[in-house]
Amino acid sequence: METDSIDIIKSSGEKAKFSLDKLKASLNRIGADKQTINQIIHKVRDELYQGISTKEIYNRAFALLKKKKSYLASKYKLKKAIYELGPTGFPFERFIGAILKYSGYETEIGKTLFGQCVTHEIDVIAHKNGETSVIECKFHSEEGLNCNVKIPLYIHSRYNDVKTFWNSNPKNGSKLTKGWVVTNTRFTEDAIKYGNCVKLYLLSWDYPKDDGLKDRIDRLGLYPITVSTLLTNREKQFLISRDVVLCRELIGDDFYLDHLGISDIRKKKILHEISMLCNQ
């Protein structure tokens, strides 16, 4: 059977043609070697059938990677791991704040700011080079839900209200110059068109091209704690509840792992996986 004639079902319920090139690209992105990539491609190709879901294809590739090298499996599950930060959006806000911090911003999470008309709770406030940005995070805990045009419309009006008040107050010491919308899923075409038109900064899983969330996380090694294949769900939720959302926050500070009563042997494996992930 020719692979390009196979219809797959995406998480949104849409049909698409199976692409070996896309699968290869995702395995290349995480740094899998040629032999591992070929093994996974052969395995997936042998088990393809009409109407297979992207989730089933992912599960097959993930299981093979986990047998080979757990840190590669962790990288591969990045998208899923961000969904696992939920069910509320707060850990995602902290995660975005941490990414910006490692990009040279000073950040504040969950602050209330005055607007010209009303007050607004802002997910992340980011300061850099005398300029301030307000960032709204739209977290979806389920795949297939995209950000439509209503989101940037709403955020833009909030941004303008806050901006008018902020920039009229010299005590702030910086100019409010940018509004951001960040989502862990994707923007619809209209959302992108409107956001660009009113000069909002849009950041999604794969937008802007080559500088989306997945690109920044891979480039900076800023993986969420939920990517770990060695920590249990209970342990991950404990760490998130203590505001540990990045794997690299555990490097050089294993207090929380000790607090969880993790054995020295297991702790060594976890820290090795994390250091491989974060290129430490």
KEFIKOL-59190 format. One record per residue (C-alpha): x, y, z. Coordinates in pm, 1 decimal. Layout:
<recs>
rec px: X | py: Y | pz: Z
...
</recs>
This chain:
<recs>
rec px: 0.0 | py: 0.0 | pz: 0.0
rec px: 132.8 | py: 345.9 | pz: -93.6
rec px: 167.3 | py: 555.2 | pz: 221.9
rec px: 60.3 | py: 876.6 | pz: 48.9
rec px: -281.9 | py: 723.9 | pz: -20.3
rec px: -350.3 | py: 667.7 | pz: 350.9
rec px: -598.4 | py: 902.1 | pz: 520.4
rec px: -521.8 | py: 981.8 | pz: 883.8
rec px: -756.1 | py: 1142.2 | pz: 1137.9
rec px: -614.5 | py: 1447.1 | pz: 1318.2
rec px: -701.7 | py: 1540.4 | pz: 1678.2
rec px: -944.7 | py: 1802.4 | pz: 1543.0
rec px: -1135.5 | py: 1523.7 | pz: 1361.8
rec px: -1016.8 | py: 1644.6 | pz: 1019.7
rec px: -879.8 | py: 1403.8 | pz: 760.9
rec px: -533.0 | py: 1448.6 | pz: 611.7
rec px: -296.1 | py: 1242.4 | pz: 397.1
rec px: -26.4 | py: 1055.4 | pz: 587.6
rec px: 317.6 | py: 1207.6 | pz: 529.4
rec px: 635.1 | py: 1008.0 | pz: 588.1
rec px: 831.2 | py: 1331.1 | pz: 544.9
rec px: 646.4 | py: 1494.5 | pz: 836.3
rec px: 716.0 | py: 1195.3 | pz: 1059.5
rec px: 1084.9 | py: 1201.2 | pz: 957.8
rec px: 1102.6 | py: 1577.4 | pz: 1022.5
rec px: 957.6 | py: 1539.5 | pz: 1373.8
rec px: 1210.9 | py: 1264.5 | pz: 1455.0
rec px: 1497.3 | py: 1468.6 | pz: 1307.9
rec px: 1389.8 | py: 1767.9 | pz: 1518.3
rec px: 1440.8 | py: 1579.3 | pz: 1843.7
rec px: 1786.1 | py: 1454.9 | pz: 1735.8
rec px: 1707.2 | py: 1087.0 | pz: 1675.0
rec px: 1983.1 | py: 903.3 | pz: 1485.4
rec px: 1932.3 | py: 762.2 | pz: 1135.2
rec px: 1899.4 | py: 399.2 | pz: 1252.5
rec px: 1630.4 | py: 488.8 | pz: 1508.8
rec px: 1440.4 | py: 697.7 | pz: 1252.7
rec px: 1445.3 | py: 410.3 | pz: 999.4
rec px: 1324.8 | py: 158.8 | pz: 1260.3
rec px: 1032.8 | py: 382.8 | pz: 1356.5
rec px: 942.8 | py: 457.2 | pz: 993.7
rec px: 936.8 | py: 82.6 | pz: 908.8
rec px: 729.9 | py: 0.5 | pz: 1217.2
rec px: 475.0 | py: 276.8 | pz: 1151.7
rec px: 457.5 | py: 199.1 | pz: 778.4
rec px: 387.8 | py: -171.4 | pz: 851.6
rec px: 98.8 | py: -83.0 | pz: 1082.3
rec px: -71.4 | py: 190.0 | pz: 877.8
rec px: -436.0 | py: 151.9 | pz: 781.5
rec px: -705.1 | py: 380.3 | pz: 638.7
rec px: -840.0 | py: 612.5 | pz: 909.3
rec px: -556.5 | py: 561.1 | pz: 1160.7
rec px: -543.0 | py: 847.3 | pz: 1411.3
rec px: -241.2 | py: 1074.4 | pz: 1459.4
rec px: -255.5 | py: 964.7 | pz: 1825.5
rec px: -196.0 | py: 598.5 | pz: 1729.8
rec px: 97.4 | py: 693.9 | pz: 1506.0
rec px: 241.2 | py: 905.9 | pz: 1788.5
rec px: 201.2 | py: 620.0 | pz: 2040.7
rec px: 393.5 | py: 376.4 | pz: 1818.1
rec px: 682.0 | py: 619.6 | pz: 1764.7
rec px: 686.7 | py: 719.4 | pz: 2133.6
rec px: 703.9 | py: 356.8 | pz: 2255.5
rec px: 1003.2 | py: 281.8 | pz: 2028.7
rec px: 1185.1 | py: 600.4 | pz: 2134.3
rec px: 1128.0 | py: 522.2 | pz: 2502.3
rec px: 1295.8 | py: 181.7 | pz: 2457.6
rec px: 1593.4 | py: 346.6 | pz: 2285.9
rec px: 1660.8 | py: 667.1 | pz: 2483.2
rec px: 1412.7 | py: 809.3 | pz: 2732.0
rec px: 1521.3 | py: 1170.6 | pz: 2679.1
rec px: 1435.3 | py: 1144.6 | pz: 2305.3
rec px: 1089.3 | py: 1015.9 | pz: 2400.7
rec px: 1059.0 | py: 1315.3 | pz: 2636.0
rec px: 1140.2 | py: 1556.7 | pz: 2354.0
rec px: 895.0 | py: 1378.9 | pz: 2125.3
rec px: 609.7 | py: 1416.6 | pz: 2375.0
rec px: 657.0 | py: 1794.4 | pz: 2410.3
rec px: 319.6 | py: 1889.8 | pz: 2262.5
rec px: 135.4 | py: 1638.1 | pz: 2481.4
rec px: 339.6 | py: 1746.4 | pz: 2784.0
rec px: 217.5 | py: 2105.1 | pz: 2751.8
rec px: -144.3 | py: 1982.1 | pz: 2759.9
rec px: -50.8 | py: 1792.9 | pz: 3077.0
rec px: 36.2 | py: 2120.6 | pz: 3251.9
rec px: -343.1 | py: 2169.0 | pz: 3294.5
rec px: -627.2 | py: 2142.9 | pz: 3371.5
rec px: -606.4 | py: 2512.1 | pz: 3471.1
rec px: -406.4 | py: 2764.7 | pz: 3270.8
rec px: -191.7 | py: 2885.2 | pz: 3561.2
rec px: 102.9 | py: 2643.3 | pz: 3517.7
rec px: 104.8 | py: 2738.0 | pz: 3146.7
rec px: 128.6 | py: 3106.7 | pz: 3242.3
rec px: 423.4 | py: 3025.2 | pz: 3469.9
rec px: 579.2 | py: 2821.9 | pz: 3192.0
rec px: 551.9 | py: 3113.2 | pz: 2944.1
rec px: 691.0 | py: 3348.6 | pz: 3210.2
rec px: 988.9 | py: 3114.7 | pz: 3258.5
rec px: 1058.3 | py: 3097.7 | pz: 2882.6
rec px: 1057.7 | py: 3479.1 | pz: 2864.2
rec px: 1280.6 | py: 3503.5 | pz: 3170.5
rec px: 1542.3 | py: 3286.3 | pz: 2998.6
rec px: 1510.4 | py: 3518.1 | pz: 2695.5
rec px: 1620.0 | py: 3818.3 | pz: 2903.4
rec px: 1284.9 | py: 3954.5 | pz: 3026.8
rec px: 1189.2 | py: 4039.8 | pz: 3384.0
rec px: 848.2 | py: 3883.9 | pz: 3437.7
rec px: 550.5 | py: 3909.0 | pz: 3673.3
rec px: 269.9 | py: 3653.5 | pz: 3677.3
rec px: -100.3 | py: 3711.5 | pz: 3748.8
rec px: -95.5 | py: 4083.8 | pz: 3829.0
rec px: -394.7 | py: 4317.4 | pz: 3819.8
rec px: -341.6 | py: 4640.0 | pz: 3624.0
rec px: -558.3 | py: 4949.1 | pz: 3601.2
rec px: -700.7 | py: 5039.0 | pz: 3262.8
rec px: -849.8 | py: 5368.3 | pz: 3154.4
rec px: -1198.5 | py: 5215.5 | pz: 3201.4
rec px: -1170.3 | py: 4901.5 | pz: 3418.6
rec px: -907.4 | py: 4683.2 | pz: 3591.9
rec px: -761.8 | py: 4378.4 | pz: 3417.4
rec px: -595.4 | py: 4066.4 | pz: 3549.6
rec px: -289.6 | py: 4013.9 | pz: 3328.6
rec px: -140.2 | py: 3665.0 | pz: 3289.2
rec px: 222.7 | py: 3773.2 | pz: 3233.0
rec px: 384.7 | py: 4118.2 | pz: 3237.5
rec px: 729.5 | py: 4125.1 | pz: 3075.0
rec px: 987.6 | py: 4406.7 | pz: 3098.2
rec px: 1297.2 | py: 4447.7 | pz: 2879.9
rec px: 1506.1 | py: 4747.5 | pz: 2766.6
rec px: 1267.7 | py: 5006.7 | pz: 2914.9
rec px: 965.9 | py: 4856.0 | pz: 2739.6
rec px: 679.3 | py: 4652.1 | pz: 2883.5
rec px: 455.9 | py: 4389.3 | pz: 2721.9
rec px: 130.5 | py: 4245.3 | pz: 2853.1
rec px: 76.3 | py: 3880.7 | pz: 2765.7
rec px: -247.6 | py: 3685.3 | pz: 2764.2
rec px: -211.7 | py: 3305.8 | pz: 2769.7
rec px: -485.1 | py: 3094.1 | pz: 2614.2
rec px: -439.7 | py: 2738.2 | pz: 2737.5
rec px: -637.8 | py: 2445.2 | pz: 2597.8
rec px: -620.7 | py: 2114.8 | pz: 2783.4
rec px: -761.0 | py: 1925.8 | pz: 2481.0
rec px: -612.8 | py: 1887.5 | pz: 2135.2
rec px: -797.9 | py: 2014.8 | pz: 1831.0
rec px: -921.3 | py: 2341.2 | pz: 1988.5
rec px: -776.3 | py: 2642.7 | pz: 1806.2
rec px: -775.3 | py: 3013.0 | pz: 1894.2
rec px: -1028.2 | py: 3193.6 | pz: 1674.6
rec px: -1043.3 | py: 3565.0 | pz: 1589.1
rec px: -1252.0 | py: 3648.0 | pz: 1900.6
rec px: -942.9 | py: 3598.6 | pz: 2119.9
rec px: -712.8 | py: 3863.2 | pz: 1960.5
rec px: -1015.5 | py: 4098.0 | pz: 1925.4
rec px: -1077.5 | py: 4073.5 | pz: 2299.7
rec px: -707.7 | py: 4093.9 | pz: 2396.5
rec px: -649.8 | py: 4396.7 | pz: 2174.1
rec px: -926.3 | py: 4595.3 | pz: 2345.7
rec px: -789.3 | py: 4502.0 | pz: 2690.5
rec px: -436.4 | py: 4595.5 | pz: 2581.6
rec px: -550.8 | py: 4938.4 | pz: 2458.9
rec px: -734.8 | py: 5007.3 | pz: 2785.6
rec px: -428.8 | py: 4917.0 | pz: 2998.0
rec px: -187.0 | py: 5095.6 | pz: 2763.0
rec px: -373.8 | py: 5428.9 | pz: 2783.9
rec px: -359.4 | py: 5427.3 | pz: 3164.8
rec px: -5.3 | py: 5282.9 | pz: 3195.3
rec px: 158.8 | py: 5529.9 | pz: 2956.8
rec px: -9.0 | py: 5827.5 | pz: 3126.3
rec px: 163.1 | py: 5738.1 | pz: 3456.5
rec px: 533.0 | py: 5845.3 | pz: 3463.0
rec px: 589.1 | py: 5638.9 | pz: 3780.9
rec px: 581.0 | py: 5316.8 | pz: 3575.6
rec px: 929.6 | py: 5389.9 | pz: 3441.0
rec px: 869.7 | py: 5210.7 | pz: 3111.3
rec px: 649.4 | py: 5237.1 | pz: 2806.5
rec px: 383.0 | py: 4975.3 | pz: 2744.0
rec px: 453.6 | py: 4893.7 | pz: 2379.6
rec px: 323.4 | py: 4545.6 | pz: 2302.4
rec px: 31.7 | py: 4313.3 | pz: 2358.8
rec px: 85.3 | py: 3938.9 | pz: 2315.8
rec px: -146.3 | py: 3642.2 | pz: 2272.4
rec px: 13.7 | py: 3305.2 | pz: 2348.5
rec px: -157.1 | py: 2969.1 | pz: 2299.6
rec px: -44.9 | py: 2607.5 | pz: 2325.3
rec px: -256.7 | py: 2518.6 | pz: 2021.1
rec px: -290.7 | py: 2707.2 | pz: 1689.5
rec px: -447.0 | py: 3027.8 | pz: 1560.6
rec px: -710.2 | py: 3029.5 | pz: 1288.1
rec px: -626.4 | py: 3222.0 | pz: 968.9
rec px: -855.9 | py: 3510.3 | pz: 1069.6
rec px: -697.4 | py: 3529.3 | pz: 1415.0
rec px: -351.8 | py: 3563.8 | pz: 1252.7
rec px: -480.1 | py: 3817.9 | pz: 999.0
rec px: -642.8 | py: 4034.2 | pz: 1267.1
rec px: -354.1 | py: 4001.1 | pz: 1515.0
rec px: -102.2 | py: 4109.4 | pz: 1252.2
rec px: -325.3 | py: 4395.3 | pz: 1135.9
rec px: -348.4 | py: 4550.1 | pz: 1486.6
rec px: 16.3 | py: 4461.0 | pz: 1562.1
rec px: -43.5 | py: 4214.2 | pz: 1844.2
rec px: 240.8 | py: 3965.1 | pz: 1888.2
rec px: 104.6 | py: 3614.3 | pz: 1829.2
rec px: 281.8 | py: 3304.6 | pz: 1959.1
rec px: 141.2 | py: 2954.1 | pz: 1915.6
rec px: 269.1 | py: 2597.4 | pz: 1894.4
rec px: 399.2 | py: 2657.5 | pz: 1540.0
rec px: 362.1 | py: 3033.8 | pz: 1480.5
rec px: 559.5 | py: 3244.3 | pz: 1389.4
rec px: 718.6 | py: 3001.2 | pz: 1143.7
rec px: 1046.4 | py: 2861.2 | pz: 1287.1
rec px: 999.2 | py: 3069.9 | pz: 1604.3
rec px: 685.8 | py: 2915.6 | pz: 1754.5
rec px: 665.0 | py: 2767.6 | pz: 2104.0
rec px: 808.6 | py: 2430.2 | pz: 1998.1
rec px: 1107.5 | py: 2600.7 | pz: 1828.8
rec px: 1185.0 | py: 2822.9 | pz: 2129.7
rec px: 1157.9 | py: 2534.7 | pz: 2375.6
rec px: 1388.5 | py: 2310.9 | pz: 2168.5
rec px: 1635.3 | py: 2592.6 | pz: 2102.3
rec px: 1661.7 | py: 2701.8 | pz: 2467.5
rec px: 1618.1 | py: 2355.4 | pz: 2623.9
rec px: 1325.1 | py: 2489.2 | pz: 2829.8
rec px: 1115.2 | py: 2173.9 | pz: 2860.4
rec px: 816.1 | py: 2156.0 | pz: 3096.3
rec px: 848.8 | py: 1909.6 | pz: 3384.6
rec px: 561.8 | py: 1709.0 | pz: 3229.5
rec px: 786.7 | py: 1581.9 | pz: 2944.8
rec px: 970.5 | py: 1349.0 | pz: 3183.6
rec px: 908.0 | py: 980.6 | pz: 3111.0
rec px: 1053.9 | py: 880.6 | pz: 3449.3
rec px: 848.9 | py: 1094.5 | pz: 3690.2
rec px: 499.0 | py: 972.5 | pz: 3778.5
rec px: 192.5 | py: 1192.6 | pz: 3721.5
rec px: 160.0 | py: 1237.7 | pz: 4098.7
rec px: 521.5 | py: 1354.8 | pz: 4123.1
rec px: 477.9 | py: 1594.8 | pz: 3830.6
rec px: 164.4 | py: 1746.3 | pz: 3985.0
rec px: 346.0 | py: 1785.1 | pz: 4318.3
rec px: 630.5 | py: 1973.7 | pz: 4146.2
rec px: 387.0 | py: 2196.1 | pz: 3952.1
rec px: 203.3 | py: 2274.5 | pz: 4277.7
rec px: 540.3 | py: 2394.1 | pz: 4416.5
rec px: 589.5 | py: 2618.5 | pz: 4109.1
rec px: 851.3 | py: 2392.2 | pz: 3949.2
rec px: 741.9 | py: 2394.5 | pz: 3584.1
rec px: 1075.0 | py: 2364.9 | pz: 3399.6
rec px: 1295.9 | py: 2055.4 | pz: 3396.4
rec px: 1605.0 | py: 2274.1 | pz: 3430.9
rec px: 1473.8 | py: 2406.9 | pz: 3765.2
rec px: 1563.9 | py: 2066.4 | pz: 3913.2
rec px: 1925.8 | py: 2074.6 | pz: 3791.3
rec px: 2154.4 | py: 2152.7 | pz: 4082.7
rec px: 1858.6 | py: 2160.5 | pz: 4322.0
rec px: 1711.4 | py: 1818.9 | pz: 4392.5
rec px: 1541.2 | py: 1926.9 | pz: 4718.4
rec px: 1194.9 | py: 1847.8 | pz: 4580.3
rec px: 1300.6 | py: 1503.2 | pz: 4457.6
rec px: 1428.7 | py: 1428.0 | pz: 4808.0
rec px: 1104.4 | py: 1566.4 | pz: 4950.6
rec px: 911.9 | py: 1319.7 | pz: 4732.2
rec px: 1114.0 | py: 1034.0 | pz: 4882.0
rec px: 1263.6 | py: 930.2 | pz: 4547.0
rec px: 1544.6 | py: 676.2 | pz: 4587.2
rec px: 1903.7 | py: 775.4 | pz: 4500.9
rec px: 1916.8 | py: 531.5 | pz: 4205.2
rec px: 1593.4 | py: 663.9 | pz: 4056.4
rec px: 1690.0 | py: 1023.8 | pz: 4130.4
rec px: 2016.1 | py: 973.6 | pz: 3939.1
rec px: 1821.9 | py: 844.0 | pz: 3635.2
rec px: 1574.0 | py: 1135.4 | pz: 3648.3
rec px: 1849.5 | py: 1396.7 | pz: 3674.1
rec px: 2043.4 | py: 1229.7 | pz: 3389.7
rec px: 1733.1 | py: 1239.9 | pz: 3166.6
rec px: 1678.5 | py: 1607.9 | pz: 3252.9
rec px: 2040.7 | py: 1707.4 | pz: 3192.0
rec px: 2034.5 | py: 1532.3 | pz: 2850.9
rec px: 1712.0 | py: 1715.7 | pz: 2766.8
rec px: 1838.9 | py: 2057.7 | pz: 2871.1
rec px: 2181.8 | py: 2012.9 | pz: 2708.5
rec px: 2354.2 | py: 2058.4 | pz: 3042.9
</recs>
